Amino acid sequence: MSRVLVTGGGGFLGSHLVERLSDDGHDVFVARRRDYDLTRSSDAERLFADARPELVFHLAAEVGGIGANRANPGRYWYANLMMGAHVLELSRLHDVRKLLTVGTVCVYPKHAAIPFREDDLWDGFPEETNAPYGTTKRALLVGGEAYREQYGLNAIYLMPTGLYGPGDNFDLETSHVLPALIRKMLESDGEIVLWGDGSPTREFLYVDDCVEALLLGMERYDGREPVNVGTGEEISIRDLAELVAEATGFDGRIVWDTSKPNGYPRRKLDTSRAERLFGFRAAEMIGQSFTLLQPDDLDDLTLARRRAALAGVSVAPFETTRRRRDGTTFAASLALSPIRDRDDQVIGISSITRDMTERNQLERELRSALGAAQAANQAKSHFLAMMSHELRTPLQAILGYTEFLLADPPRESTPEQKEDLGYIHQGGRRMLTLINQLLDLSRIEAGRLEVGRHPVDLTGIVEAVRQDVAPQASRKGLALCLDLPEGVPRVMGDAERLRQILLNLVGNAVKFTERGMVHIMAQATEAGVVVVVRDTGCGIAPEALPHIFEMFQQVDSQLARRHGGAGLGLAIAQRLAKLMGGDITVDSQLGEGSTFTLHLPATATLL
């Protein structure tokens, strides 16, 4: 799962999106206005540093109904423009994998053809009361395209229609038409006044359906073009008022104040999402039974979940099947929520469906690829083990003969011959070390390397390692310091493997340090014993540090060529430490040196 940042996550749409993302197992960071003012660059930078997001949903907005838009045009223009610009730039700087910006139908021209089509977006100016807000949202669409072109930022733009549902904004000063109607009618026993003449039409979308569209967009859509999100159905404000009056039991008088603006004359989106998903157009499904989408052999568990939703229980997403218009079925993820009336009685079910066909196919392909990779890894380990054995036998003979010749009396070999034999012996030892490392690695990956878990005298091993590397340190003029306080506990482990680990850590410290010192220290901790190897060498670059324990990784390619090595020593050392119940950690500053810490479990017996 991913680290997800949701700006505006405390708002109406944002709170529903955050709940769904959390239910799906994502690590969600919610940007709330009280904690981060996104109109300020310092707060926006702090937000991205705190969230470290891989995916970003930008929902934060300063917005309201017609009255709020007329009262705050400058505020809405500035706030929305600055928030969007900061989110765009910081998404680029923090290498965000994908940015989804939620736009608005307010970007469409006042007299755009009905239904609104994405291609008509630039055919005119937005409706006057919505223009400051709508033009900033247009600017964010252009900004996303610009950042995609110049920086490769995967920025997408979705435009939902008007939303409704639990948790809506019912503040009469800033709310949209539907929650405002509901509150006015619930709080009034007599007359209510509504703006305009009631003729404009609006399209509404349930908030959880919008959440589903955002998730589908983040999962599947990578295009640069904006995408409408809606139902494709419109209703006049006058008819909506009568519908709300009936639902709330309001029997008072509705007065239409025609001195006030109507706003957009009509709002209806060109929508094809439901048709692509099921093969049905939205209009075809209105008034139809949900069983039209169910296969004939619906399983008992799905029916039980439907009964639970009708009983008032929200049902978390589960996988089932759905039916298209042509009768074919497909895998779908379904989430069910009860719909309640003003008396909190369940009157229906809200269902959110996700087509799982591509996802399930991808999972099957991933499982197949994983199986193939595991088989290839086993074959590789078998090959390495076999070849290591085959190479060691002749190599041991070569090393034996060179050692025999080097041990001859001086009169038997010339100085030049002795030097050549030394080169052969040195190269052979390096080759033997590499072969042993490959053999260890193949055994570890195959789970066939056994390590002992016995009480071990750590001080003796550390001293032996110091003696092994002391000649090399002396030749380089390095101080080799040893700090072994009394009372260091025995550790649980394998003595030979511990010596191998420490020889790698201390040997690397000496190898990559040209001047100064190498310090070896052991001490008891609450968790066991640590052995710290600190040097004043070249250090490790920050970008290389996370990969330092990976196989075939070198601190630096130039250093690797100068000092040799295959990049297996640290990888094997850390794996050996973990097999003994410990670990190895590292801290390093480029140009100042490195500190490797071996963590080991201790026995209860002190030395």
C-alpha positions in Angstrom: 0.0 0.0 0.0 1.0 3.6 -0.5 1.7 6.7 1.6 -1.2 9.1 0.5 -1.6 12.8 1.2 -5.1 14.2 1.1 -5.3 18.0 1.2 -8.7 19.1 2.5 -9.0 15.7 4.2 -11.2 17.1 6.9 -13.8 18.5 4.5 -17.0 16.9 3.1 -15.5 15.0 0.2 -12.1 14.6 1.9 -13.4 12.9 5.0 -15.2 10.2 2.9 -12.1 9.7 0.8 -9.8 9.4 3.8 -12.1 6.8 5.4 -12.1 4.7 2.2 -8.3 5.0 1.7 -7.8 3.9 5.4 -10.2 1.0 4.9 -8.2 -0.1 1.9 -5.0 -0.2 4.0 -3.2 2.9 2.8 -1.0 5.1 5.1 -3.1 8.3 4.9 -1.8 11.7 6.0 -4.6 14.3 6.3 -3.8 17.9 5.8 -6.1 20.0 8.0 -6.4 23.7 7.8 -5.7 24.2 11.5 -2.3 22.5 11.1 -1.2 23.6 7.6 -2.2 26.8 5.8 -1.5 25.8 2.2 -1.6 29.4 1.0 1.7 29.8 2.8 4.8 28.3 1.2 6.4 27.5 4.6 3.4 25.5 5.8 3.1 23.7 2.5 6.7 22.7 2.6 6.4 21.5 6.2 3.3 19.4 5.2 5.2 17.6 2.4 8.2 17.0 4.6 5.9 15.5 7.3 3.8 13.5 4.9 6.5 12.2 2.6 3.7 11.2 0.1 3.8 8.8 -2.8 0.3 9.8 -4.0 -1.5 13.1 -3.5 -5.2 13.9 -3.7 -5.6 17.7 -3.8 -9.1 18.5 -2.5 -8.4 21.6 -0.4 -10.4 24.6 -1.6 -12.0 27.9 -0.5 -15.5 27.7 -1.9 -19.2 28.3 -1.2 -22.5 28.9 -2.7 -23.6 32.0 -4.8 -23.7 34.3 -1.8 -20.3 33.3 -0.5 -18.9 33.6 -4.0 -20.2 37.1 -4.4 -18.9 38.1 -0.9 -15.4 36.7 -1.2 -14.2 36.8 -4.9 -10.7 38.0 -4.1 -10.2 35.7 -1.2 -11.4 32.7 -3.2 -9.2 33.6 -6.1 -6.0 34.0 -4.1 -6.5 31.1 -1.7 -7.3 28.5 -4.4 -4.5 29.7 -6.7 -1.8 29.7 -4.0 -2.9 26.3 -2.6 -2.9 24.7 -6.0 0.5 26.2 -7.0 2.2 25.1 -3.8 0.8 21.5 -4.1 2.0 21.3 -7.8 5.5 22.5 -7.1 6.0 20.4 -4.0 4.7 17.3 -5.7 7.4 17.8 -8.2 10.1 18.5 -5.7 9.2 15.5 -3.6 9.0 13.1 -6.6 5.3 12.3 -6.0 4.3 9.3 -8.1 0.9 10.8 -9.0 -1.1 13.9 -8.3 -4.9 14.0 -8.6 -6.4 17.5 -8.5 -10.2 17.7 -8.0 -11.6 20.4 -10.2 -15.1 21.7 -10.5 -17.9 22.1 -13.0 -17.5 25.9 -12.3 -14.7 25.9 -14.8 -17.2 25.5 -17.7 -18.4 28.6 -19.7 -21.6 30.1 -18.6 -23.4 29.3 -21.8 -21.6 26.0 -22.6 -23.6 23.5 -24.7 -25.5 20.9 -22.6 -24.3 18.4 -21.6 -20.9 19.8 -20.6 -18.1 18.1 -22.5 -14.5 18.3 -21.6 -13.6 19.7 -25.1 -15.9 22.7 -24.5 -14.0 23.8 -21.4 -12.3 26.8 -23.2 -15.2 27.9 -25.3 -16.1 30.9 -23.1 -15.9 32.6 -19.7 -17.3 31.0 -16.5 -20.5 32.3 -14.9 -19.8 35.7 -13.2 -20.3 34.7 -9.6 -18.2 31.6 -10.0 -15.5 33.2 -12.2 -12.8 33.9 -9.5 -13.0 30.4 -8.2 -13.5 28.7 -11.6 -10.6 30.5 -13.3 -8.2 29.4 -10.5 -9.3 25.8 -11.1 -8.7 26.2 -14.8 -5.2 27.5 -13.9 -4.5 24.3 -12.0 -5.5 22.2 -15.0 -3.0 24.2 -17.1 -0.4 24.0 -14.4 -0.7 20.2 -14.3 -0.3 20.0 -18.0 2.8 22.2 -17.9 4.4 20.2 -15.1 3.7 17.0 -16.9 5.3 18.4 -20.1 8.4 19.9 -18.4 9.0 17.7 -15.4 7.2 14.5 -16.1 4.8 14.9 -13.2 1.9 12.5 -13.5 -0.9 15.0 -12.8 -4.5 14.2 -13.6 -7.6 16.4 -13.3 -11.1 15.2 -12.4 -14.2 17.5 -12.3 -17.0 16.2 -10.1 -20.5 17.6 -10.4 -22.4 18.9 -7.2 -22.1 16.4 -4.3 -24.5 15.4 -1.5 -24.4 13.0 1.4 -23.5 12.6 5.1 -21.3 15.3 6.5 -22.2 18.0 4.0 -21.8 21.7 4.8 -25.1 23.0 6.2 -23.8 26.6 7.0 -26.3 28.8 5.2 -23.6 31.4 4.5 -21.2 29.0 2.7 -23.2 25.9 1.7 -24.4 24.8 -1.7 -28.0 24.6 -2.8 -29.0 21.1 -1.6 -27.8 21.3 2.1 -29.1 24.9 2.3 -32.5 23.8 1.1 -32.6 20.9 3.7 -31.6 23.2 6.6 -34.0 26.0 5.7 -36.9 23.6 5.4 -36.1 21.7 8.6 -35.8 24.9 10.6 -38.8 26.8 9.2 -42.5 26.2 9.8 -43.6 29.0 7.6 -42.1 30.8 4.6 -38.6 30.4 3.1 -37.0 32.7 0.5 -34.9 31.1 -2.3 -32.7 33.0 -4.8 -33.6 33.3 -8.4 -36.6 31.9 -10.2 -36.0 28.2 -9.7 -35.4 27.5 -13.4 -31.7 26.6 -13.4 -30.9 22.9 -13.4 -28.2 21.1 -11.4 -26.7 17.7 -11.4 -25.9 15.9 -8.2 -23.7 12.9 -7.3 -23.6 11.0 -4.0 -20.3 11.7 -2.2 -19.3 8.0 -2.0 -19.7 7.6 -5.7 -17.4 10.5 -6.2 -14.9 8.8 -3.9 -15.1 5.8 -6.1 -14.4 7.9 -9.2 -11.3 9.5 -7.5 -9.9 6.1 -6.6 -10.5 4.7 -10.1 -8.8 7.8 -11.5 -5.8 7.4 -9.3 -5.6 3.7 -10.1 -6.3 3.7 -13.8 -6.1 7.1 -15.5 -2.8 8.7 -16.5 -4.0 11.1 -19.2 -3.5 14.8 -19.4 -7.1 15.6 -20.4 -9.7 16.6 -17.7 -12.4 14.1 -17.0 -16.0 14.7 -15.9 -17.4 12.8 -12.9 -21.2 12.8 -12.6 -24.5 11.0 -13.2 -25.5 12.8 -16.5 -29.0 13.6 -14.9 -30.2 17.2 -14.1 -33.0 18.5 -12.0 -34.3 22.1 -11.8 -33.9 24.0 -8.5 -37.7 24.4 -8.4 -38.2 20.6 -8.7 -35.4 20.0 -6.2 -37.0 22.4 -3.7 -40.3 20.5 -4.0 -38.5 17.2 -3.6 -36.7 18.4 -0.4 -39.9 19.8 1.0 -41.6 16.4 0.6 -38.6 14.6 2.2 -38.4 17.0 5.1 -42.1 17.4 5.7 -42.0 21.1 5.0 -45.5 22.4 4.1 -44.8 26.2 4.2 -44.6 28.7 1.4 -41.6 28.9 -1.0 -40.9 32.5 -2.2 -38.6 33.0 -5.2 -36.5 36.2 -5.0 -35.9 37.0 -8.7 -33.8 40.0 -7.7 -31.1 37.6 -6.8 -28.9 35.8 -9.4 -29.7 32.3 -10.7 -26.2 31.3 -11.2 -25.4 28.9 -14.0 -28.5 28.4 -16.2 -27.9 24.6 -16.5 -25.5 22.0 -15.3 -25.4 18.6 -16.8 -22.2 16.6 -17.5 -21.4 14.3 -20.4 -20.6 11.2 -18.5 -19.7 7.7 -19.7 -18.1 6.1 -16.6 -21.1 3.8 -15.8 -21.4 2.8 -19.4 -17.7 1.8 -19.6 -18.0 -0.1 -16.4 -21.3 -2.0 -16.8 -22.4 -1.4 -20.4 -25.4 0.7 -19.2 -25.9 4.4 -19.5 -26.7 6.2 -16.2 -30.2 7.2 -17.5 -31.0 3.5 -18.2 -30.3 2.5 -14.6 -32.5 5.1 -12.9 -35.5 3.5 -11.4 -34.2 0.0 -12.2 -33.7 -2.7 -9.6 -30.1 -3.3 -8.5 -30.7 -7.0 -9.4 -30.2 -6.0 -13.1 -26.5 -5.9 -12.3 -26.4 -9.2 -10.4 -25.7 -12.6 -11.9 -28.4 -15.2 -11.5 -26.3 -17.4 -9.3 -25.5 -14.7 -6.7 -23.7 -16.3 -3.7 -25.3 -16.6 -0.3 -22.5 -14.5 1.4 -23.3 -11.5 -0.9 -27.0 -11.8 -0.1 -26.2 -11.9 3.6 -24.1 -8.7 3.3 -27.0 -7.0 1.4 -29.4 -8.0 4.2 -26.8 -6.6 6.7 -26.8 -3.2 4.9 -30.6 -3.1 4.9 -30.4 -3.7 8.7 -28.3 -0.6 9.0 -24.8 -2.0 8.9 -22.1 -0.5 6.7 -20.4 -3.4 4.8 -16.7 -3.0 4.0 -15.5 -3.7 0.4 -15.7 -7.3 -0.6 -15.3 -9.1 -3.9 -18.2 -10.6 -5.8 -19.4 -10.6 -9.4 -21.5 -8.2 -11.5 -23.3 -8.4 -14.8 -23.0 -6.3 -17.9 -25.7 -5.4 -20.4 -24.7 -8.2 -22.7 -25.0 -10.8 -19.9 -21.3 -11.3 -19.3 -20.1 -11.1 -15.8 -16.9 -9.6 -14.3 -15.2 -9.5 -10.9 -16.1 -6.5 -8.8 -15.4 -5.0 -5.4 -18.6 -3.9 -3.7 -19.1 -1.7 -0.6 -22.6 -1.3 0.8 -23.9 1.5 3.0 -27.4 2.0 4.4 -29.4 5.1 3.3 -31.5 6.6 6.1 -34.3 9.1 6.1 -34.8 12.1 8.5 -36.0 9.7 11.2 -32.9 7.5 10.9 -34.8 4.7 9.3 -33.1 2.7 6.6 -34.8 3.3 3.2 -32.3 1.8 0.8 -28.7 0.9 0.1 -25.8 2.8 -1.4 -23.6 0.6 -3.4 -20.1 1.5 -4.7 -18.7 -0.9 -7.3 -15.1 -1.2 -8.6 -14.3 -3.3 -11.7 -11.6 -5.7 -10.5 -10.9 -7.5 -13.8 -7.7 -5.7 -14.6 -6.5 -5.8 -11.0 -7.2 -9.5 -10.6 -5.5 -10.2 -13.9 -2.5 -8.2 -12.7 -2.4 -10.2 -9.4 -2.4 -13.5 -11.4 0.4 -12.2 -13.5 2.3 -11.1 -10.5 1.9 -14.5 -8.8 3.0 -16.2 -11.9 6.0 -13.9 -12.2 6.8 -14.4 -8.5 6.7 -18.2 -8.9 9.0 -18.0 -11.9 11.4 -15.6 -10.1 11.5 -18.0 -7.1 12.3 -20.9 -9.3 15.0 -18.9 -11.1 16.4 -17.9 -7.8 16.6 -21.5 -6.6 18.2 -22.5 -9.9 20.7 -19.6 -9.4 21.5 -20.7 -5.9 22.0 -24.3 -7.0 24.3 -23.2 -9.8 26.3 -21.0 -7.5 26.8 -23.8 -5.0 27.8 -26.3 -7.7 30.2 -23.9 -9.5 31.7 -22.7 -6.2 32.5 -26.3 -5.3 33.9 -27.0 -8.8 36.1 -23.8 -8.7 37.4 -24.3 -5.2 39.0 -27.7 -6.0 41.5 -26.5 -8.7 42.0 -23.2 -7.0 43.1 -24.9 -3.8 45.7 -26.8 -5.8 47.0 -23.5 -7.4 47.3 -21.9 -4.0 49.0 -24.9 -2.6 51.6 -25.0 -5.3 52.3 -21.2 -5.1 52.7 -21.5 -1.3 55.1 -24.4 -1.8 57.2 -22.5 -4.4 57.2 -19.3 -2.2 58.5 -21.4 0.7 61.5 -22.6 -1.4 65.0 -21.5 -0.4 65.9 -18.2 -2.0 68.5 -19.8 -4.3 65.8 -21.8 -6.0 63.8 -18.8 -7.3 64.8 -15.4 -8.6 63.3 -12.2 -7.0 61.3 -11.6 -10.2 59.9 -15.2 -9.9 59.1 -14.6 -6.2 57.2 -11.4 -7.1 55.2 -13.1 -9.8 54.4 -16.0 -7.5 53.2 -13.4 -4.9 50.8 -11.9 -7.4 49.5 -15.3 -8.3 49.0 -16.2 -4.7 47.3 -12.8 -3.9 44.9 -13.2 -6.9 44.1 -16.7 -5.9 43.3 -15.7 -2.3 40.9 -13.0 -3.6 39.3 -15.5 -6.0 38.8 -18.0 -3.1 37.3 -15.2 -0.9 34.8 -14.4 -3.7 33.9 -18.1 -4.2 33.4 -18.5 -0.5 31.1 -15.5 -0.5 29.1 -16.8 -3.4 28.8 -20.1 -1.7 27.6 -18.5 1.6 25.1 -16.3 -0.3 23.6 -19.3 -2.2 23.3 -21.2 1.1 21.7 -18.2 2.9 19.2 -17.6 0.1 18.3 -21.3 -0.1 17.9 -21.4 3.7 20.6 -24.1 4.0 23.2 -22.1 5.9 23.2 -23.2 9.5 24.7 -21.0 12.2 25.4 -22.0 15.8 23.6 -20.3 18.7 26.0 -20.8 21.6 27.6 -18.6 24.2 30.6 -17.0 22.6 33.5 -15.0 24.1 33.2 -11.8 22.1 36.4 -10.2 23.5 38.5 -13.0 22.2 37.0 -12.8 18.7 37.5 -9.0 18.6 41.1 -9.3 19.6 41.8 -11.9 17.0 40.2 -9.7 14.3 42.4 -6.8 15.5 45.5 -8.9 15.1 44.4 -10.0 11.6 44.0 -6.4 10.3 46.8 -4.8 12.3 49.5 -5.3 9.6 47.4 -3.6 7.0 46.5 -0.7 9.3 50.2 -0.3 10.2 51.3 -0.2 6.6 48.8 2.7 6.0 49.9 4.5 9.2 46.4 4.2 10.8 45.8 4.1 14.5 43.8 0.9 15.4 42.1 1.5 18.7 40.4 -1.2 20.8 37.9 -0.4 23.6 36.7 -3.6 25.4 35.5 -2.7 28.9 35.4 -5.4 31.6 32.1 -7.2 32.1 31.0 -7.4 28.5 28.5 -10.3 28.4 29.0 -13.3 26.3 26.9 -13.3 23.2 24.7 -15.9 21.6 26.0 -16.8 18.1 28.4 -18.7 16.0 32.1 -17.9 16.8 33.4 -18.5 13.3 30.6 -16.5 11.6 31.0 -13.7 14.2 34.7 -13.5 13.3 33.7 -13.4 9.6 31.3 -10.5 10.2 33.8 -8.5 12.3 36.6 -9.2 9.9 34.5 -7.7 7.1 33.5 -4.6 9.1 37.0 -3.9 10.4 38.7 -4.8 7.2 36.4 -2.4 5.2 37.1 0.4 7.7 40.9 -0.1 7.2 40.5 -0.5 3.5 38.5 2.7 3.0 40.5 4.9 5.5 43.6 6.7 4.2 44.5 8.6 7.3 43.3 8.9 10.9 42.0 5.9 12.9 39.8 2.9 13.1 38.1 2.5 16.5 36.6 -0.8 17.7 34.3 -0.7 20.7 32.1 -3.2 22.5 29.5 -2.5 25.2 26.5 -4.0 26.8 23.0 -2.6 26.1 19.5 -3.4 27.4 18.9 -5.5 24.3 22.2 -7.3 24.3 25.7 -6.3 23.1 26.8 -4.0 20.4 30.2 -3.9 18.6 30.8 -0.5 17.1 33.4 0.0 14.2 34.1 3.6 13.6 36.5 5.1 11.0 37.7 8.4 9.7 37.5 7.3 6.1 35.8 8.5 2.9 32.2 8.0 4.2 29.2 7.0 2.2 27.1 9.3 0.0 23.5 9.8 1.3 21.9 8.3 -1.9 24.1 5.1 -1.5 23.4 4.6 2.2 20.0 2.9 1.9 21.5 0.3 -0.6 24.7 -0.4 1.3 23.6 -3.9 2.4 22.3 -4.9 -1.0 24.2 -7.5 -3.0 26.8 -6.3 -5.4 26.6 -2.8 -4.1 29.8 -0.7 -3.9 30.3 2.5 -1.9 31.7 4.1 -5.0 32.6 2.6 -8.4 36.0 4.4 -8.5 36.8 3.2 -4.9 35.7 -0.2 -5.9 38.1 -0.4 -8.8 40.9 1.0 -6.5 40.3 -1.3 -3.6 38.6 -4.4 -5.2 35.8 -6.4 -3.9 32.5 -7.7 -5.4 30.1 -5.9 -3.1 29.0 -9.1 -1.3 30.7 -8.7 2.1 28.3 -6.4 3.8 25.3 -8.2 2.3 26.5 -11.5 3.7 27.5 -9.9 7.0 24.1 -8.5 7.7 22.3 -11.7 6.7 24.6 -13.7 9.0 23.9 -11.3 11.9 20.1 -11.7 11.4 20.5 -15.4 11.3 22.0 -15.1 14.8 19.1 -12.9 16.0 21.0 -9.6 15.5 21.5 -6.9 12.9 24.0 -4.4 11.5 23.2 -0.7 11.2 25.2 2.1 9.6 25.6 5.8 10.1 27.9 7.8 7.7 28.8 11.3 6.6 30.5 11.7 3.2 34.1 12.8 3.7 34.0 12.3 7.5 33.8 8.6 8.0 31.4 5.8 8.8 30.1 3.9 11.9 28.9 0.3 11.6 27.2 -1.2 14.6 26.8 -5.0 15.1 23.8 -5.8 17.4 23.9 -9.2 19.1 21.8 -10.9 21.7 23.6 -11.6 25.0 23.5 -14.6 27.3 22.8 -14.1 31.0 26.4 -15.0 32.0 29.0 -12.2 32.3 32.6 -12.7 31.6 
